[in-house]
Amino acid sequence: TPTNTPTPTISETPTPTPTNTPNLQGFNYPNFASTTGLVGVGNTSVSSNIYFLTTAIVGQIGNVYRTTAIQYNRNFSATWSTFIGGGTGADGYCVQWTPTNNTNGGAGGAVGYVTTAINAITFLTFTYNNYTWYKNNVSQGATSVSAGFWRQTLYFWGDYNHSAQTFALYFSTTNTKPGSPNQTFNSFSFDSGSYYMGFGAATGGSNDNQELLSWSVQFT
């Protein structure tokens, strides 16, 4: 008489769900061989793994945004690098956090800035040679740099501390983060809304290639 051999029961240990994934929404573009997760508006283009916000043609405006809005009311570090040149010296670019990602920013000296941005920093290359933080479309004051300073390859780091409400901005001509920030913006803050981080640039009667070379955000 045959006997039935019982089928063994296999118990599986469930994979635990991570409870601390601060960089789940972080991103890293060491170059722009891939533009997945990005949307361009206006005169943007990609060539040789470089994201051109504008080329050296008068009257251009270009903006690039992340395709997904996320919350920035937590500590994060952002990095980006740029090259501006090849033209006659205008007008500059901006980094910004906006409620929409389908909007082209302002022309000429407005350097692609979107006035609905909760925070934005503009970098002006023509005449003014400065950078300005805008909080809810209100200038928080300009800081001058030497003439032509932005018109070269530059590396940037921005460290946001949510509890202290500070944004420490570093920049250098080499890919080595300075030991102390070039400027710390106080009362720099984000509410609980979700925003698209992006960049904008514009040319006017004068122009430049305004190139984004790399871009990353890491939540800390």
Secondary structure, 3 states (H helix, E strand, C coil): CCCCCCCCCCCCCCCCCCCCCCCCCCEEECCCCCCCCEEEEECCEEECCEEEEECCCCCCEEEEEECCCEECCCCEEEEEEEEEECCCCCCEEEEEEECCCCCCCCCHHHCCCCCCCCEEEEEECCCCCEEEEEECCEEEEEEECCCCCCCCCEEEEEEEECCCCEEEEEEECCCCCCCCCCEEEECCCCCCCEEEEEEEEECCCCCCEEEEEEEEEEEC
